[in-house]
Amino acid sequence: MTSLHTAFLAITPPQAVLDAVDGLLERSTDRRFVWTAWQQWHVTLQFYGRVANAEALTDALLHSLAEIEAVTLRLRGAGAFPQPAKADVFWLGMETSLELVRLYEAVKDASGAFVGGRDRVAFRPHLTLARMRRATDLRPDVEVLEGVAVGPQWLASEVVLIESETGSKGAVHTEVSRIPLRLPK
């Protein structure tokens, strides 16, 4: 039985999307932002925190997601947590579709027993771009990306269980397992 220090389930965009995000940021030298590394860019479906039995979580997801169809996704727009006027995190948003919501609901149903109370939050699919050195008004940054698509659409044909360990040099993400989604006919 493998335990995970901190885990989450994510969709990892393909290289063409990562390149588009990187191109969006390449000219930015704004010191308010602590930019995340492209190797860590992902769309979180569910955060779990500590997981005592990674195999049980993977099995639950494999069973539940076997009949969930792959989802077409696209990054669009931006936002900030907890709010743009006083932000700690800057992110790119996702086009939301019924298929993405169905995938999230299946994940939630399959793995609810692994989610702690404080991690039961509203689903807001996003790709974290940066953390702020201190709370910052990001309304202009969010507004400039309103409705803007970043990169091509892609078909997410799997989700990835990832362990995250935070050290003095930031978080290190390690892939634990890949859970396939059913390809469209």
mmCIF file of the C-alpha atoms, coordinates in Angstrom:
data_MODEL
# 
_entry.id   MODEL 
# 
loop_
_atom_site.group_PDB 
_atom_site.id 
_atom_site.type_symbol 
_atom_site.label_atom_id 
_atom_site.label_alt_id 
_atom_site.label_comp_id 
_atom_site.label_asym_id 
_atom_site.label_entity_id 
_atom_site.label_seq_id 
_atom_site.pdbx_PDB_ins_code 
_atom_site.Cartn_x 
_atom_site.Cartn_y 
_atom_site.Cartn_z 
_atom_site.occupancy 
_atom_site.B_iso_or_equiv 
_atom_site.pdbx_formal_charge 
_atom_site.auth_seq_id 
_atom_site.auth_comp_id 
_atom_site.auth_asym_id 
_atom_site.auth_atom_id 
_atom_site.pdbx_PDB_model_num 
ATOM 1   C CA . MET A 1 1   ? 0.000   0.000  0.000   1.00 0.00 ? 1   MET A CA 1 
ATOM 2   C CA . THR A 1 2   ? 1.567   3.257  -1.187  1.00 0.00 ? 2   THR A CA 1 
ATOM 3   C CA . SER A 1 3   ? 0.777   6.522  0.580   1.00 0.00 ? 3   SER A CA 1 
ATOM 4   C CA . LEU A 1 4   ? 1.080   9.924  -1.082  1.00 0.00 ? 4   LEU A CA 1 
ATOM 5   C CA . HIS A 1 5   ? 2.134   13.057 0.774   1.00 0.00 ? 5   HIS A CA 1 
ATOM 6   C CA . THR A 1 6   ? -0.074  15.363 -1.290  1.00 0.00 ? 6   THR A CA 1 
ATOM 7   C CA . ALA A 1 7   ? -1.954  14.246 -4.391  1.00 0.00 ? 7   ALA A CA 1 
ATOM 8   C CA . PHE A 1 8   ? -4.226  15.611 -7.072  1.00 0.00 ? 8   PHE A CA 1 
ATOM 9   C CA . LEU A 1 9   ? -5.855  14.378 -10.267 1.00 0.00 ? 9   LEU A CA 1 
ATOM 10  C CA . ALA A 1 10  ? -5.112  16.437 -13.363 1.00 0.00 ? 10  ALA A CA 1 
ATOM 11  C CA . ILE A 1 11  ? -5.284  16.746 -17.100 1.00 0.00 ? 11  ILE A CA 1 
ATOM 12  C CA . THR A 1 12  ? -1.947  17.590 -18.667 1.00 0.00 ? 12  THR A CA 1 
ATOM 13  C CA . PRO A 1 13  ? -2.146  19.635 -21.880 1.00 0.00 ? 13  PRO A CA 1 
ATOM 14  C CA . PRO A 1 14  ? -0.194  18.489 -24.954 1.00 0.00 ? 14  PRO A CA 1 
ATOM 15  C CA . GLN A 1 15  ? 3.043   20.171 -25.998 1.00 0.00 ? 15  GLN A CA 1 
ATOM 16  C CA . ALA A 1 16  ? 1.364   22.492 -28.549 1.00 0.00 ? 16  ALA A CA 1 
ATOM 17  C CA . VAL A 1 17  ? -0.773  23.978 -25.749 1.00 0.00 ? 17  VAL A CA 1 
ATOM 18  C CA . LEU A 1 18  ? 2.192   24.250 -23.367 1.00 0.00 ? 18  LEU A CA 1 
ATOM 19  C CA . ASP A 1 19  ? 4.141   26.044 -26.115 1.00 0.00 ? 19  ASP A CA 1 
ATOM 20  C CA . ALA A 1 20  ? 1.262   28.508 -26.606 1.00 0.00 ? 20  ALA A CA 1 
ATOM 21  C CA . VAL A 1 21  ? 1.131   29.248 -22.874 1.00 0.00 ? 21  VAL A CA 1 
ATOM 22  C CA . ASP A 1 22  ? 4.911   29.668 -22.817 1.00 0.00 ? 22  ASP A CA 1 
ATOM 23  C CA . GLY A 1 23  ? 4.661   32.075 -25.779 1.00 0.00 ? 23  GLY A CA 1 
ATOM 24  C CA . LEU A 1 24  ? 2.052   34.101 -23.921 1.00 0.00 ? 24  LEU A CA 1 
ATOM 25  C CA . LEU A 1 25  ? 4.423   34.528 -20.968 1.00 0.00 ? 25  LEU A CA 1 
ATOM 26  C CA . GLU A 1 26  ? 7.833   34.758 -22.633 1.00 0.00 ? 26  GLU A CA 1 
ATOM 27  C CA . ARG A 1 27  ? 7.994   38.543 -22.631 1.00 0.00 ? 27  ARG A CA 1 
ATOM 28  C CA . SER A 1 28  ? 6.843   39.013 -19.046 1.00 0.00 ? 28  SER A CA 1 
ATOM 29  C CA . THR A 1 29  ? 9.419   40.240 -16.553 1.00 0.00 ? 29  THR A CA 1 
ATOM 30  C CA . ASP A 1 30  ? 6.809   41.486 -14.089 1.00 0.00 ? 30  ASP A CA 1 
ATOM 31  C CA . ARG A 1 31  ? 8.354   40.901 -10.653 1.00 0.00 ? 31  ARG A CA 1 
ATOM 32  C CA . ARG A 1 32  ? 4.975   40.673 -8.916  1.00 0.00 ? 32  ARG A CA 1 
ATOM 33  C CA . PHE A 1 33  ? 4.629   37.152 -10.301 1.00 0.00 ? 33  PHE A CA 1 
ATOM 34  C CA . VAL A 1 34  ? 6.399   33.940 -9.316  1.00 0.00 ? 34  VAL A CA 1 
ATOM 35  C CA . TRP A 1 35  ? 5.807   32.019 -12.544 1.00 0.00 ? 35  TRP A CA 1 
ATOM 36  C CA . THR A 1 36  ? 5.170   28.293 -12.365 1.00 0.00 ? 36  THR A CA 1 
ATOM 37  C CA . ALA A 1 37  ? 7.422   26.001 -14.390 1.00 0.00 ? 37  ALA A CA 1 
ATOM 38  C CA . TRP A 1 38  ? 5.916   24.655 -17.628 1.00 0.00 ? 38  TRP A CA 1 
ATOM 39  C CA . GLN A 1 39  ? 6.591   21.115 -16.403 1.00 0.00 ? 39  GLN A CA 1 
ATOM 40  C CA . GLN A 1 40  ? 3.965   21.742 -13.718 1.00 0.00 ? 40  GLN A CA 1 
ATOM 41  C CA . TRP A 1 41  ? 1.251   23.166 -15.965 1.00 0.00 ? 41  TRP A CA 1 
ATOM 42  C CA . HIS A 1 42  ? -1.894  21.084 -15.605 1.00 0.00 ? 42  HIS A CA 1 
ATOM 43  C CA . VAL A 1 43  ? -5.634  21.418 -15.094 1.00 0.00 ? 43  VAL A CA 1 
ATOM 44  C CA . THR A 1 44  ? -6.615  20.091 -11.662 1.00 0.00 ? 44  THR A CA 1 
ATOM 45  C CA . LEU A 1 45  ? -9.777  18.017 -11.572 1.00 0.00 ? 45  LEU A CA 1 
ATOM 46  C CA . GLN A 1 46  ? -9.596  17.107 -7.881  1.00 0.00 ? 46  GLN A CA 1 
ATOM 47  C CA . PHE A 1 47  ? -7.230  17.839 -5.013  1.00 0.00 ? 47  PHE A CA 1 
ATOM 48  C CA . TYR A 1 48  ? -6.836  15.055 -2.448  1.00 0.00 ? 48  TYR A CA 1 
ATOM 49  C CA . GLY A 1 49  ? -4.169  16.119 0.013   1.00 0.00 ? 49  GLY A CA 1 
ATOM 50  C CA . ARG A 1 50  ? -2.651  13.136 1.807   1.00 0.00 ? 50  ARG A CA 1 
ATOM 51  C CA . VAL A 1 51  ? -3.693  9.766  0.363   1.00 0.00 ? 51  VAL A CA 1 
ATOM 52  C CA . ALA A 1 52  ? -3.127  6.693  2.545   1.00 0.00 ? 52  ALA A CA 1 
ATOM 53  C CA . ASN A 1 53  ? -3.716  4.154  -0.236  1.00 0.00 ? 53  ASN A CA 1 
ATOM 54  C CA . ALA A 1 54  ? -2.769  5.287  -3.752  1.00 0.00 ? 54  ALA A CA 1 
ATOM 55  C CA . GLU A 1 55  ? -3.656  1.906  -5.253  1.00 0.00 ? 55  GLU A CA 1 
ATOM 56  C CA . ALA A 1 56  ? -7.213  2.067  -3.888  1.00 0.00 ? 56  ALA A CA 1 
ATOM 57  C CA . LEU A 1 57  ? -7.661  5.577  -5.300  1.00 0.00 ? 57  LEU A CA 1 
ATOM 58  C CA . THR A 1 58  ? -6.299  4.516  -8.699  1.00 0.00 ? 58  THR A CA 1 
ATOM 59  C CA . ASP A 1 59  ? -8.553  1.449  -8.763  1.00 0.00 ? 59  ASP A CA 1 
ATOM 60  C CA . ALA A 1 60  ? -11.632 3.534  -7.910  1.00 0.00 ? 60  ALA A CA 1 
ATOM 61  C CA . LEU A 1 61  ? -10.804 5.971  -10.706 1.00 0.00 ? 61  LEU A CA 1 
ATOM 62  C CA . LEU A 1 62  ? -10.023 3.236  -13.248 1.00 0.00 ? 62  LEU A CA 1 
ATOM 63  C CA . HIS A 1 63  ? -13.361 1.565  -12.542 1.00 0.00 ? 63  HIS A CA 1 
ATOM 64  C CA . SER A 1 64  ? -15.439 4.740  -12.630 1.00 0.00 ? 64  SER A CA 1 
ATOM 65  C CA . LEU A 1 65  ? -13.771 6.477  -15.588 1.00 0.00 ? 65  LEU A CA 1 
ATOM 66  C CA . ALA A 1 66  ? -13.639 3.464  -17.921 1.00 0.00 ? 66  ALA A CA 1 
ATOM 67  C CA . GLU A 1 67  ? -16.858 4.553  -19.624 1.00 0.00 ? 67  GLU A CA 1 
ATOM 68  C CA . ILE A 1 68  ? -16.278 8.306  -19.515 1.00 0.00 ? 68  ILE A CA 1 
ATOM 69  C CA . GLU A 1 69  ? -15.518 9.652  -22.970 1.00 0.00 ? 69  GLU A CA 1 
ATOM 70  C CA . ALA A 1 70  ? -12.394 11.697 -23.704 1.00 0.00 ? 70  ALA A CA 1 
ATOM 71  C CA . VAL A 1 71  ? -13.023 15.441 -23.503 1.00 0.00 ? 71  VAL A CA 1 
ATOM 72  C CA . THR A 1 72  ? -12.194 18.205 -25.973 1.00 0.00 ? 72  THR A CA 1 
ATOM 73  C CA . LEU A 1 73  ? -10.633 21.120 -24.089 1.00 0.00 ? 73  LEU A CA 1 
ATOM 74  C CA . ARG A 1 74  ? -9.303  24.603 -24.712 1.00 0.00 ? 74  ARG A CA 1 
ATOM 75  C CA . LEU A 1 75  ? -7.723  27.247 -22.505 1.00 0.00 ? 75  LEU A CA 1 
ATOM 76  C CA . ARG A 1 76  ? -9.629  30.536 -22.612 1.00 0.00 ? 76  ARG A CA 1 
ATOM 77  C CA . GLY A 1 77  ? -9.569  33.673 -20.479 1.00 0.00 ? 77  GLY A CA 1 
ATOM 78  C CA . ALA A 1 78  ? -7.911  34.239 -17.129 1.00 0.00 ? 78  ALA A CA 1 
ATOM 79  C CA . GLY A 1 79  ? -8.734  34.681 -13.487 1.00 0.00 ? 79  GLY A CA 1 
ATOM 80  C CA . ALA A 1 80  ? -7.278  34.958 -10.031 1.00 0.00 ? 80  ALA A CA 1 
ATOM 81  C CA . PHE A 1 81  ? -7.764  33.444 -6.592  1.00 0.00 ? 81  PHE A CA 1 
ATOM 82  C CA . PRO A 1 82  ? -9.238  34.353 -4.226  1.00 0.00 ? 82  PRO A CA 1 
ATOM 83  C CA . GLN A 1 83  ? -10.385 37.322 -6.342  1.00 0.00 ? 83  GLN A CA 1 
ATOM 84  C CA . PRO A 1 84  ? -8.786  39.506 -9.052  1.00 0.00 ? 84  PRO A CA 1 
ATOM 85  C CA . ALA A 1 85  ? -8.760  42.653 -6.884  1.00 0.00 ? 85  ALA A CA 1 
ATOM 86  C CA . LYS A 1 86  ? -6.651  40.975 -4.191  1.00 0.00 ? 86  LYS A CA 1 
ATOM 87  C CA . ALA A 1 87  ? -5.049  37.955 -5.807  1.00 0.00 ? 87  ALA A CA 1 
ATOM 88  C CA . ASP A 1 88  ? -2.600  35.342 -4.593  1.00 0.00 ? 88  ASP A CA 1 
ATOM 89  C CA . VAL A 1 89  ? -2.815  33.136 -7.719  1.00 0.00 ? 89  VAL A CA 1 
ATOM 90  C CA . PHE A 1 90  ? -3.071  34.027 -11.439 1.00 0.00 ? 90  PHE A CA 1 
ATOM 91  C CA . TRP A 1 91  ? -4.500  31.405 -13.818 1.00 0.00 ? 91  TRP A CA 1 
ATOM 92  C CA . LEU A 1 92  ? -5.765  30.630 -17.313 1.00 0.00 ? 92  LEU A CA 1 
ATOM 93  C CA . GLY A 1 93  ? -9.329  29.390 -17.519 1.00 0.00 ? 93  GLY A CA 1 
ATOM 94  C CA . MET A 1 94  ? -10.921 26.587 -19.497 1.00 0.00 ? 94  MET A CA 1 
ATOM 95  C CA . GLU A 1 95  ? -13.821 26.518 -21.885 1.00 0.00 ? 95  GLU A CA 1 
ATOM 96  C CA . THR A 1 96  ? -16.403 24.648 -19.848 1.00 0.00 ? 96  THR A CA 1 
ATOM 97  C CA . SER A 1 97  ? -18.474 21.983 -21.562 1.00 0.00 ? 97  SER A CA 1 
ATOM 98  C CA . LEU A 1 98  ? -21.036 19.445 -20.477 1.00 0.00 ? 98  LEU A CA 1 
ATOM 99  C CA . GLU A 1 99  ? -18.439 16.720 -21.163 1.00 0.00 ? 99  GLU A CA 1 
ATOM 100 C CA . LEU A 1 100 ? -15.909 18.354 -18.815 1.00 0.00 ? 100 LEU A CA 1 
ATOM 101 C CA . VAL A 1 101 ? -18.534 18.679 -16.088 1.00 0.00 ? 101 VAL A CA 1 
ATOM 102 C CA . ARG A 1 102 ? -19.473 14.995 -16.566 1.00 0.00 ? 102 ARG A CA 1 
ATOM 103 C CA . LEU A 1 103 ? -15.821 14.014 -16.215 1.00 0.00 ? 103 LEU A CA 1 
ATOM 104 C CA . TYR A 1 104 ? -15.515 16.067 -13.032 1.00 0.00 ? 104 TYR A CA 1 
ATOM 105 C CA . GLU A 1 105 ? -18.713 14.550 -11.598 1.00 0.00 ? 105 GLU A CA 1 
ATOM 106 C CA . ALA A 1 106 ? -17.445 11.023 -12.336 1.00 0.00 ? 106 ALA A CA 1 
ATOM 107 C CA . VAL A 1 107 ? -14.129 11.835 -10.647 1.00 0.00 ? 107 VAL A CA 1 
ATOM 108 C CA . LYS A 1 108 ? -15.939 13.321 -7.651  1.00 0.00 ? 108 LYS A CA 1 
ATOM 109 C CA . ASP A 1 109 ? -18.225 10.279 -7.337  1.00 0.00 ? 109 ASP A CA 1 
ATOM 110 C CA . ALA A 1 110 ? -15.364 7.791  -7.694  1.00 0.00 ? 110 ALA A CA 1 
ATOM 111 C CA . SER A 1 111 ? -12.926 9.444  -5.341  1.00 0.00 ? 111 SER A CA 1 
ATOM 112 C CA . GLY A 1 112 ? -15.063 11.363 -2.848  1.00 0.00 ? 112 GLY A CA 1 
ATOM 113 C CA . ALA A 1 113 ? -13.891 9.141  0.013   1.00 0.00 ? 113 ALA A CA 1 
ATOM 114 C CA . PHE A 1 114 ? -10.323 10.380 -0.613  1.00 0.00 ? 114 PHE A CA 1 
ATOM 115 C CA . VAL A 1 115 ? -11.196 14.091 -0.460  1.00 0.00 ? 115 VAL A CA 1 
ATOM 116 C CA . GLY A 1 116 ? -10.822 15.965 2.818   1.00 0.00 ? 116 GLY A CA 1 
ATOM 117 C CA . GLY A 1 117 ? -13.483 18.432 3.954   1.00 0.00 ? 117 GLY A CA 1 
ATOM 118 C CA . ARG A 1 118 ? -11.483 21.571 3.166   1.00 0.00 ? 118 ARG A CA 1 
ATOM 119 C CA . ASP A 1 119 ? -10.785 20.261 -0.342  1.00 0.00 ? 119 ASP A CA 1 
ATOM 120 C CA . ARG A 1 120 ? -14.474 20.011 -1.258  1.00 0.00 ? 120 ARG A CA 1 
ATOM 121 C CA . VAL A 1 121 ? -14.619 23.205 -3.266  1.00 0.00 ? 121 VAL A CA 1 
ATOM 122 C CA . ALA A 1 122 ? -16.519 24.362 -6.341  1.00 0.00 ? 122 ALA A CA 1 
ATOM 123 C CA . PHE A 1 123 ? -15.070 23.074 -9.604  1.00 0.00 ? 123 PHE A CA 1 
ATOM 124 C CA . ARG A 1 124 ? -13.237 25.842 -11.421 1.00 0.00 ? 124 ARG A CA 1 
ATOM 125 C CA . PRO A 1 125 ? -11.004 24.298 -14.091 1.00 0.00 ? 125 PRO A CA 1 
ATOM 126 C CA . HIS A 1 126 ? -7.837  26.323 -14.600 1.00 0.00 ? 126 HIS A CA 1 
ATOM 127 C CA . LEU A 1 127 ? -4.114  26.175 -15.280 1.00 0.00 ? 127 LEU A CA 1 
ATOM 128 C CA . THR A 1 128 ? -2.082  28.025 -12.633 1.00 0.00 ? 128 THR A CA 1 
ATOM 129 C CA . LEU A 1 129 ? 0.387   30.428 -14.228 1.00 0.00 ? 129 LEU A CA 1 
ATOM 130 C CA . ALA A 1 130 ? 1.811   32.212 -11.199 1.00 0.00 ? 130 ALA A CA 1 
ATOM 131 C CA . ARG A 1 131 ? 1.664   32.824 -7.514  1.00 0.00 ? 131 ARG A CA 1 
ATOM 132 C CA . MET A 1 132 ? 1.936   36.362 -6.272  1.00 0.00 ? 132 MET A CA 1 
ATOM 133 C CA . ARG A 1 133 ? 4.694   37.585 -3.962  1.00 0.00 ? 133 ARG A CA 1 
ATOM 134 C CA . ARG A 1 134 ? 1.944   39.431 -2.057  1.00 0.00 ? 134 ARG A CA 1 
ATOM 135 C CA . ALA A 1 135 ? -1.758  40.032 -2.620  1.00 0.00 ? 135 ALA A CA 1 
ATOM 136 C CA . THR A 1 136 ? -2.025  42.024 -5.842  1.00 0.00 ? 136 THR A CA 1 
ATOM 137 C CA . ASP A 1 137 ? -4.728  43.721 -7.897  1.00 0.00 ? 137 ASP A CA 1 
ATOM 138 C CA . LEU A 1 138 ? -4.771  41.628 -11.084 1.00 0.00 ? 138 LEU A CA 1 
ATOM 139 C CA . ARG A 1 139 ? -7.956  43.040 -12.587 1.00 0.00 ? 139 ARG A CA 1 
ATOM 140 C CA . PRO A 1 140 ? -6.103  44.575 -15.581 1.00 0.00 ? 140 PRO A CA 1 
ATOM 141 C CA . ASP A 1 141 ? -4.220  41.308 -16.204 1.00 0.00 ? 141 ASP A CA 1 
ATOM 142 C CA . VAL A 1 142 ? -7.424  39.276 -16.071 1.00 0.00 ? 142 VAL A CA 1 
ATOM 143 C CA . GLU A 1 143 ? -9.344  41.752 -18.262 1.00 0.00 ? 143 GLU A CA 1 
ATOM 144 C CA . VAL A 1 144 ? -6.718  41.765 -21.038 1.00 0.00 ? 144 VAL A CA 1 
ATOM 145 C CA . LEU A 1 145 ? -7.181  37.983 -21.430 1.00 0.00 ? 145 LEU A CA 1 
ATOM 146 C CA . GLU A 1 146 ? -10.983 37.992 -21.176 1.00 0.00 ? 146 GLU A CA 1 
ATOM 147 C CA . GLY A 1 147 ? -12.341 35.659 -23.850 1.00 0.00 ? 147 GLY A CA 1 
ATOM 148 C CA . VAL A 1 148 ? -8.877  35.084 -25.371 1.00 0.00 ? 148 VAL A CA 1 
ATOM 149 C CA . ALA A 1 149 ? -8.165  31.492 -26.455 1.00 0.00 ? 149 ALA A CA 1 
ATOM 150 C CA . VAL A 1 150 ? -4.651  30.269 -25.660 1.00 0.00 ? 150 VAL A CA 1 
ATOM 151 C CA . GLY A 1 151 ? -3.384  27.476 -27.878 1.00 0.00 ? 151 GLY A CA 1 
ATOM 152 C CA . PRO A 1 152 ? -5.310  24.910 -29.874 1.00 0.00 ? 152 PRO A CA 1 
ATOM 153 C CA . GLN A 1 153 ? -8.137  22.661 -28.714 1.00 0.00 ? 153 GLN A CA 1 
ATOM 154 C CA . TRP A 1 154 ? -7.054  19.196 -27.645 1.00 0.00 ? 154 TRP A CA 1 
ATOM 155 C CA . LEU A 1 155 ? -8.584  15.859 -26.805 1.00 0.00 ? 155 LEU A CA 1 
ATOM 156 C CA . ALA A 1 156 ? -7.883  14.850 -23.205 1.00 0.00 ? 156 ALA A CA 1 
ATOM 157 C CA . SER A 1 157 ? -7.845  11.057 -23.416 1.00 0.00 ? 157 SER A CA 1 
ATOM 158 C CA . GLU A 1 158 ? -6.521  10.418 -19.914 1.00 0.00 ? 158 GLU A CA 1 
ATOM 159 C CA . VAL A 1 159 ? -6.196  11.906 -16.457 1.00 0.00 ? 159 VAL A CA 1 
ATOM 160 C CA . VAL A 1 160 ? -3.098  11.706 -14.308 1.00 0.00 ? 160 VAL A CA 1 
ATOM 161 C CA . LEU A 1 161 ? -2.763  11.103 -10.574 1.00 0.00 ? 161 LEU A CA 1 
ATOM 162 C CA . ILE A 1 162 ? 0.128   13.255 -9.387  1.00 0.00 ? 162 ILE A CA 1 
ATOM 163 C CA . GLU A 1 163 ? 1.995   13.439 -6.097  1.00 0.00 ? 163 GLU A CA 1 
ATOM 164 C CA . SER A 1 164 ? 3.281   16.872 -5.135  1.00 0.00 ? 164 SER A CA 1 
ATOM 165 C CA . GLU A 1 165 ? 6.055   17.431 -2.628  1.00 0.00 ? 165 GLU A CA 1 
ATOM 166 C CA . THR A 1 166 ? 6.982   20.969 -1.674  1.00 0.00 ? 166 THR A CA 1 
ATOM 167 C CA . GLY A 1 167 ? 10.577  21.763 -0.833  1.00 0.00 ? 167 GLY A CA 1 
ATOM 168 C CA . SER A 1 168 ? 12.751  24.833 -0.503  1.00 0.00 ? 168 SER A CA 1 
ATOM 169 C CA . LYS A 1 169 ? 12.953  25.170 -4.313  1.00 0.00 ? 169 LYS A CA 1 
ATOM 170 C CA . GLY A 1 170 ? 9.201   24.753 -4.885  1.00 0.00 ? 170 GLY A CA 1 
ATOM 171 C CA . ALA A 1 171 ? 6.957   21.825 -5.667  1.00 0.00 ? 171 ALA A CA 1 
ATOM 172 C CA . VAL A 1 172 ? 8.123   18.640 -7.341  1.00 0.00 ? 172 VAL A CA 1 
ATOM 173 C CA . HIS A 1 173 ? 5.395   16.743 -9.197  1.00 0.00 ? 173 HIS A CA 1 
ATOM 174 C CA . THR A 1 174 ? 5.666   12.989 -9.727  1.00 0.00 ? 174 THR A CA 1 
ATOM 175 C CA . GLU A 1 175 ? 3.289   11.002 -11.896 1.00 0.00 ? 175 GLU A CA 1 
ATOM 176 C CA . VAL A 1 176 ? 1.711   8.149  -9.919  1.00 0.00 ? 176 VAL A CA 1 
ATOM 177 C CA . SER A 1 177 ? -0.689  6.691  -12.490 1.00 0.00 ? 177 SER A CA 1 
ATOM 178 C CA . ARG A 1 178 ? -2.498  7.447  -15.741 1.00 0.00 ? 178 ARG A CA 1 
ATOM 179 C CA . ILE A 1 179 ? -6.186  6.654  -16.032 1.00 0.00 ? 179 ILE A CA 1 
ATOM 180 C CA . PRO A 1 180 ? -7.449  6.385  -19.627 1.00 0.00 ? 180 PRO A CA 1 
ATOM 181 C CA . LEU A 1 181 ? -10.755 7.798  -20.817 1.00 0.00 ? 181 LEU A CA 1 
ATOM 182 C CA . ARG A 1 182 ? -12.810 6.110  -23.518 1.00 0.00 ? 182 ARG A CA 1 
ATOM 183 C CA . LEU A 1 183 ? -11.982 7.371  -26.996 1.00 0.00 ? 183 LEU A CA 1 
ATOM 184 C CA . PRO A 1 184 ? -14.909 8.614  -29.091 1.00 0.00 ? 184 PRO A CA 1 
ATOM 185 C CA . LYS A 1 185 ? -16.249 6.212  -31.713 1.00 0.00 ? 185 LYS A CA 1 
# 
